[in-house]
Amino acid sequence: MTPAALRRTSSRFAIRFAVILALAMLPAGIIAYMQTNALEREISARSEASLLGATLQAAARETSTMSRMRGMTASLAMTIPFVVGDQTACDAVMDKAAAVEPIASVVAFVPLNGLMTCASRGREHDFSDDPLFQQVRDAEAPYFWVNSAAPVSGTSVLGISEPVYDQAGDYIGYAVMAVPHAALQELRLESLLERSKLDDTVVFWTFDENGSVLTSSLALKETSAKLPAGRTLKDLVGTDGTTFRGLSKNGQNVVYAVVPIVKNDLYLMSSFLSEDPMTVGTWGMSVYLPTALMWLGGLIVAGFAAEFLVTRHVRALNRSIVSFAHGDRRLQTIDMRNAPTELHELADAYLAMTESITRSEAELEDSVHQKEVLLREVHHRVKNNLQLISSIMNIQIRSAVSGEAKDLLKNLQERIMSLATVHRGLYQTSGLADVRARELIPDIVRQIMAISSGPEKPFETVIEIDDLRLVPDQAVPLSLLLTEALANSIKHSGARRSLPGTLSVKLKRSGGSDAVLEVVNSVRETDSAATSFGGPERPGSMTGIGSQLITAFVQQLGGRQETDQSEDGYFLRVVFNVSPLSLGENRLRPELQDGDGWNTSNP
């Protein structure tokens, strides 16, 4: 939901009324919250104490067994130096130890060379290339270790080792007892009073003084996800028994319990998924639910009262007002049954107001339509009259004798046709507010080319016009400016039958509200000094007058012009603002205007 939508929702009458009522109930809610919070803390403490007790119970037999096996391993380490030279006697000692601890899968002596020959059941194995053997051997101290794929037992085992020294005090190897993980798990589960409940919820694992996991009720790979996040197992070494809450590495909210099996050497840790502190019981029902329901009930009652008395009527009136504001002028019926008197009066006043506005708008629209029809007719008649004048001038051109007179009449005819084109665009434009440049300018170019070019003076034209809209005060001077520019461009383009002239007309946006009109033409190869726009004046040419007219039209547009030569020829560039000008404003130079309109006298 956007911030604006959120503000609109929060400012509704029903919501504000419900919030005020809920604030009135706040003291009772605070008291209920405090009592519920105390109950939640008590439940949490009891669950943690229960987990610690279950962990201690689960560790009871395992603690006893591991302590006994560690003592037996230490006893073997003291006995082995006296029987290590006698294979039969050494095997017998190992068999007796295995009989005392039947859960041990292997009881053996491993010398420094790694070749185990003294073991229970007469087993033999070469550990010399085993990295784990090298690690235990180099430790030369009591050691707990894990082998997930023990080569002798063929299963995952926990090993307890003790260094062995001969009678001279030299280190000769280590005694080892290996216990399968499955056997340790059975010991742990047999110690639980409520085994059926804890199997699925509680996870147990053991770890040594280095924080390495040795055994687990899950697969060792799965256990890593259950470990506490942001706290290492090594940090828990030395504790006598504790519980704490935290997030596991897989992001779950967990209660942990830690108890020592062999103080400072071996620990048992358990975890179970903690219920949300806000929920208790079999169904996970929130302990804060009664308080929340009381508060919610107050909101619902207040909201319903506001809805029934006020909001639904205001909403109906609001829909009608918004629809009317968006242009829907259909007469609507607003249902105000059971509404307060004030809202009834407001709805009646609104209906009367909309009816009056609708009637006034209809009258105004009819008046505007009539004026639009009249204005269209004016533009149509002006266009027809201008075309008639152009036809008369065409007859006069054909009857003229001198070339200079023909050129003068042809230039005037081009200007008249450009004005006719503007009026035709205004006549065809819906609303009479503006003219599309993409339709006006190509039309002017086609008419000028039809009048001024021919088989003896062919042209290749390129027209690129952006979709700009021009008000009449811009369309007229721009059309006349383009007419003058095209007339001069055609005159000085150097076009002939064997070498067509080139002409490019572009009107582009130039950032913001600016537009750029650009006219580019070729030039005679024999007279490169003569330009189209403001070059040296020659007999019979209109270059001087055309240049003055172009300057005047640029001023009327409120723009600026540039003329220059490039590799493609000569160009005229006019930059102007496409914002509408004030109606009736004329920016022609004084010598080019009179009280009635255009002054065609030579300045």
N, C-alpha and C positions, 0 to 999 in steps of 0.2 A: 504494500500500500504506500502510495506516495505521501510526502509530508502534507501536501495540500488536502488530499483526501482524508488523511488522518485528522487534520484540524477540523474539516467539515463534520466528520463523524463525532469527534469529541465535543463539538459545540451544539449538538442536538439537545433539544429540551429534555427528552426522556432520559438521556444519559446523564445530563447534569443533575436532574432531579434525583435519580437513583444514587448518584455519587454523594450528594448532600445527605441523603438518608443513611447511606452506609457510614459516612463519617460520624453521624450521630450515634451509631452503634459501636464506634471504635473502642471505647473503654471496655465494654463487655468482651469484645474480641481480643483485646490485649490480655485480659485475665485468662480467658480460655486458652490462648496461645501459650502463656507461661506454664499453665498446668500441663498442657499436652507436651510441651518441650521437656519438662521434668520427667514425665512418663517415658518419653522416647529415650532419654539418656539412661534411665534405669533398665529399660529393655536391652539397650545396646551393651551395657556393662554385664548383664546376665548372660547374653549370648557369647561375649568374649570369654567370660569365666567358664562357660560350658565348653567352649572350644579348647581352652587350656587344659581343662580336666580330661577331655577326651584324648588330647595329645599325650598327656602324662600317662593315661591308661594304656594308650596304644604303645607307648615307649617302654612300658614296664618290663615285659618279657624280652623285648629286643635289647633293652639296656643290660638286663641280667646276662643274656646270652653273649653279647658282644664283650662285656667285661670279663666273663669267664674264658672266652676264646682268646682274648688278648693275654690273659694270665697264662693260659696253656701254651700260647706261642712263645711267651717269655721263658717258660719252663723247658720247652723243646730246645730253645736257643742255648740253654745251659747244659742240656743232656747231649746234644749232637756232637760236641767235641770228643766225647768218650766213645762214640760208636761210629764216627764218620769213616773210619778205616775198615769196618766190618759191614759189608753190604747186607747180610742177612739180619744182623742185629739192628741196623739202621732202619730197614724196612719194617721190622717188628715194632720198633718204637712208634713209627708213623701210623701203623695199623691200630695200635692201642689208642693213640690219640684220636683217630678217626672214629673208633668205636665209642669213645666217651662223648664225642660231639657228632652224632650221626648226620646233622644237617650240613657238615663240612663236606664239600665235594672232593677236595684235595688237601692233604696234609703232606708237606714235603720240605726237603732241604735243597736249596739251590746254591751251588758254589759260585765262585766269582767268574768261572769260565762259562757259566750258563748251562752246563750239561747236567740236567736233573736226572739222577739215578736212584736217589734215596727218597721214596714217596710211598704213600698208602696205596695198597693194591698193586705194588710193584710197578707203578707207572714210570715211564722215562720220557724225557723230552729235551730238545736242544733249544734254549732260549737265547743263545748268544747273539742272534741278529734281531732280537725283539727290542724295540725302543723302550717299552714299558719295563722290561727286565733291567735295562741299563739305568733307567730312572730310579728304580727301587734300590738297585745295587749301589748307585752313587750316593743315595741318601744316607746310608750307614746310620740309620736311626729307626725307631719304631715308626711304622708307616701304614696308612690306609690308602688303598688304591682301587680303581675300578677298571675292569676289562670287559667291554661289551660283547666280546667274542673270544672267550678264553679257549686256547687251543687244546687244553687237556680236558676240561669239563664240557666243552662244547656248548656253553651257554654264557649268559652275562653273570659275572660274579663280583663280589666284594672281597678284596684280599686284605689280610692282616699280616704284616711282616715284622720280624724282629732280627736285628743283626746278630751274627754268630761269630764268636772269637775263640780261637784254639787255646790250649793251655799256656801257650807262650804269650797270649794277648794279641795275636795277630788276627785281623779281620779276614775270615775265610768264606763268607757268604751270608745267607739269611734264611731263617725258618719262615714258613708261610702256611697259613690256613685260608682256604678260599671257600666262601659261602655263596651259593646261588641267590640271586635277587628274589626269585620266586619263594624260596624258603623264608627269607626275611619278611616278605610281605605276608606270608601265612602267619608268622609269629605276631605281626603287628595287628592283623585283623582278628585273630583269635583273642586278643586282649580287649577288644572293644565290647562293651556290654550291649550296645545297640548297633550291631554291625550292619543290619539291613538298611538303616537310615543314613549311615555315614559313608557307605560305599560310593554312592553317586554324588555326594556333595563335598566330601573332604578329600583333599589330595595330600599325601605324605611323601616326604623325601628326607634323606640324610645328607649331611655335608661335613667336610673335614675342616681343620683349622685354617686351610687356605681358601675356604669358600667354594670348594669344588663339590658338585653334587655327586654323591656316591651311589645311592639307591633311590628308587621312587616307585610309588604305586602306579604311576603312568610310565610310558616310554620316556627314556631320558631326553629325547628330542622334544617331546611335548611338554616336559617339565619346565624347560627354559622360559616358556610363555607365561608360566604361573608365578615366576619369581617376582619379588617386589621391584617396581621401577624406581630409580633414583636412590637405591640403597643396596649395597653389596652384602652377600652372605658373610663375608669376612668381618663386616662391622658387627655381626651378631655373636661372634665368638667371644666367650667369656661370660655370657649371661647365664643366670641360674634358672630362668624360666620367665617368659614375658609374652604379652600379646600386644598387637598394634594393628591399626587399620591403614590401608594404603591402596594405591592403584597397582595392579599387576602390569607386566610388560605388554599384555594384550589389551590393556585399557579397562579392565574390569575392577569394580570396587570390591576389595577382598579384606577379610580379617585373617591375620597371621598369628600363629603361636609357635614358640621356639622353646625346646627343653633339651638339656644336655643328656647324651647317652654316656659319653666319656668326657668329663669336664676338660675343656680346652683342646680336645682332640676330635670328638665326634658328636654331632647334634642331630636331633630329629626336629623337623619343621613341618607344620601343617597349615593348610589354608582352606577356606570355604567362601563361596560367593556371599558377600554381605547383602542383606536386604537393604533396599533404599532406606536411609534413616527416616524418611517420611512415611514409611509403610511398615506395618506389623501384621502378624497373623497369617493364617493359611491362605487367605484370599489376597494378601498384599494390600489390604485396605489402609489408607492413610490415617495416621493417628490424629491428623489435623482436619480430617474430613468433617466432623461435627461443626467445628468453628467455620470452616469454609462453607458448609451447607447453610448455616445460619446467616452468614453474610450474603451468600448468593440468594437466599430466599428474600432478604430485605431488598436486594437489587431488583429481583423479578417483580415483587409486589409493587415497588415504586414505579418501575418501568411500565407495568401493566396499567396502573392508575393514570400515569401521564399519557400513555398511548390512547386509552379509552376516552379521556376527558379532552385532551388538547391535540396531541401529536398527529393523530390520523386526520383530523380536520385541517391542521396546518399543512400537512403533507399534500392533501388534495388541492388546497389553494396554491401551494408552492408549485406543484406540477403544472397547473393552469397558467401561472405567472411565467414560469420558465418557458413553457411552450409558446406563449404569446410573444415573449422577448426574442425567441428564435425565429419568429416570422410566421407562426401558425395563426391565421386569422379566422379559423372556424369558431363559431359560437359554441361554447361548452357549458355543460351543466355541472355544477360543483355540488357534490353530496354533502350537505351540512346537517343531516339528521342527528339529533341529540347533541348538537354542538352548543357551547355557551353562547349567550346573546351577543357578546362582543365579537365573536368570530362570525356569527350570522351577519351582523351589520358590516363587517369588513368584507365578506364575500359579496354582498349586495352592492357595496360601493365599487368594488373591483369590476364586477360585471357591467355596471353602468359606465365606468370609465373606459373599458375595452370596447364597448359598443360605440361610444362617441369617437374614440380614436380610429376604429375600423371605418366608420362612416366618413371621417375627415380624410383618411388616407385614400379611400376609394375616389372621393372627389378630386383630391390632388393628383392622383394617378391619371385620372381621365383628362385633367387639364394638361398635364405633362405630355400625355400621348398626343393630344391635339396639337400642341406646340411642336412636338417632334415631327409630326406629319407635315406641318407647315414649313419647318426648317428643312426637311428633306426636299420638299418641293422647290424651295428657294435654291438649294444647292443643285438640284436637277436642272432648273431653268438656267442658272448661271453657267453650268457646264455646257448646256445646249447652245447658249448664246456665244460662249467662247469658241465652241467648235464652228459655229456659223461664221464668226469673225475670221477664224483660221481658214475656212473654205473661201471666203471672199478674198482674203489676202493671197491665197493660192492662185486664184484667178488673176489677181493683180500681178503676182510674180511672173506668171506666164506671159502677160502682156507688157511687162517692163522691158525696156530696151537696153539700158546700161547694166553692166555686171554689178556695179556698186549698189544700185537700187535693188537688184535682186537679192544681193547678200543682206542688205539692211532689212528688207521685208522678210527674208527667210529667218533671220535672227529673231525678229519680232514674233514671227509665227511660232517659232520654237518656244519662246517665253509664254505665249498665250496658251499653247498646248500643255505646257507643264502646269499652268494654273488650272486648266480644264481637268487635268488628271487628278489634281488635289481635290477639286470639288466632286469629281466622280467618286474618289475614295471616301469623302465625307458622306456622300449620298448613300453609299453601300455599307457604311459602317453602322453597326447596331449601337444605338445610344447616342451617336453623333458626338462622342466625347473625344475620340482620338482616331488616328489613322495608323494602320500597320505598315511599317517601313518595308517589310518584306514583300508587300504587294505594290506599294506606291513607287519605289525607286526602280525596280525592274520595268514597270510600265513606262516610266519616263524615259529610261534608256532605250526601250524598244521604239518609242515614238520618235525620239531624236535621231536614232540610227535610220529609221525609215525615211525621214525627211532629208537627212544630210549625207547618207552614204548611198552607194549604188554599185553596179557592176564595175564601173571605172574606179571606184574608191571603196574596195571591200575592207571589212574589219573582222578581227577575231576578238570577241568580247568575253570577259570573265567577270561574273557578278557574284559577290559573296555578301549576304545581308543577314545580320542577326535579327532575331524576332523582337524588335523594338516597337514601342507605340509612341506616336508623336501627337501632341495637341495641335490644333490648326495653326496657332501662332508660331509653331516650329515647322510644321509641314510645308507652309507656303514659302518662307524664305529658304528652307533647305531645298525645295524643289527648284526654285529659281536659281539658287546657287549652283545646283547640279546641272541645270540647263546651260548656264554660262560656261561652266567648266567643260562640259561635253562638247559644246560648240567650238570652243578654242582648241580642245584636244583633237577634234576631227580635222580642224583647219590646218593644224601644224603637225599632224601625225606622219606625213610623208607617205600615205597609203596610195598605192597604184595597183593596177590589175596584176602585174607580175610580182608585187611585193605587198601583201595585205598589211594594213596597219594593226596595231594591238592596242586594246583599251581595257583597263581593269577598273572596276568600281566596287569598293568595299565599304561597308558600314558595320563597325564592330563595337562591342562594349569594351571599355577601358578601365575597369575597376570602379567600384562605387556607382555613381549615377552618370559618369562621363561616357560619351560615345565619340568615335573617331570615323570621319568620312575621308576616304582616300581615293583619289582619281589618278591613275597612272597611264601615260600614253607614250607611244613611240614618237620619233622625231625625224625630220628629213636628214638624210645623210649628207646632203649638199649644203645644208644651212644649219649646222649644229649650234650656232650662236642664238638662234631664235627659239625661244621657249614658248610653251603653251600658256603659261600663267605669268603675265607681267613682263614678257620679253620685249625686245625692240619692236617698235611699231613700224609696219610697212604700209605702203599705199593700198587702200582698199580693205585693210584688215580692221577687225573690231577689237583688237587686242587691248587697246587703251581703255575703251569703254567697258569691255568685259572684265578687265582687272579691277576697275573702280566698282562695278556692280558686285563682283565677288567679295570685295572688301566690305561693301555696305551690308551684304547679306550675312557675312560672318559676324559683323557688329550686331546685327539684329538678333542673331542666335546667341549673342553673348559669349562667343567662342574666340579661338585664336587660330591663325592659319600659318602653314609652313609651305614653302615651295623650294624644290631642290632638284638636282639631277642625280640619277643613279645609273647602274649598268642597264636597267630595263627601260630607261627613258626619263621623262620628266614627270614629277608627281606634285599633286596638291593635297595637303593633309589639313583637315579642319577638326579641332577638338572642341566639343561643346557639351553642355549639361543637358540631359534629357528631362530634367524636371520641368513641369508646366510653367509657362510664363504668364504674367498677368494678362487678362483679356484686354484687347485694345491697345496694348503697349507697342509702340513702333520704334525700332532702334535704327532706322535708316538715317543716313547722313542728311542734314537739312536740305542740301541742294538736290537730293533725290526724292523729295516728297513735297506735296502741297496739301492744301486743306482737304481735298477730296480723295486722295490716294496717291498712285504712282505718278511721278513727274518724269516723262520720257524725254525731256529736252536735254541737249548735250551740255554737260557741265563745263 
